[in-house]
Amino acid sequence: MGAYQLDDLIAKWKLAEVTPEQTIGQILLLLQALVERLESLERQIKRQRNLLN
């Protein structure tokens, strides 16, 4: 199951095209993707710092 883009999710929620449970599930998927991106950036920064030292 893929996550909607946030703007699409908000629009669907406003129009009652998704249930509250679906909305929460989609928010969790979006949050998971953000966490993965943040962790990737943190690893990149750590590698760059190690190269400079």
N, C-alpha and C positions, 0 to 999 in steps of 0.2 A: 504494500500500500504506500503510495507516494503522498507527500505532503503538498497541499496547495501553497501557492505563494501567499504571504501574509495579507497583501491587499485583496487578493481573491477570496481568502477565507473570511476576512472582515465583511466584504460585500455579501457573500453567501449567508453569513450569520445575520446581517442586518435584514436580509430578505427572508429569513427563516428557511433557507434552503439546506441547512445542516442542523442537526440536533445539538443540544448542549454537549452530549457525550461525544459526538463526532468532532465538535469544535475543540473540546479538551484534548482528544486524541491527536488532532492536527497540531495543536499548540505544543504538545509534548514532542511530536516529530520535529517541528521547527526548532524547539529548544535543543533537542539532541543534535541536530545539524550544526547549530551555533556552537555548542560545546566542543564538537569535533573540530570545527574550524579554529576555535580559540586555542585548543590544545595543540593543533598543528602549528599555529603561529608561535606559541610559547616554545615549542621544540626548535623551530627555526631560529628564534632569538637566542636560545641557549647555545645552539651550534655556532652561531656567529660570534657570540661572546667568547666561546672556547677557542675559536680560531684567532681572535685578537689577543688572547693571553698567552 
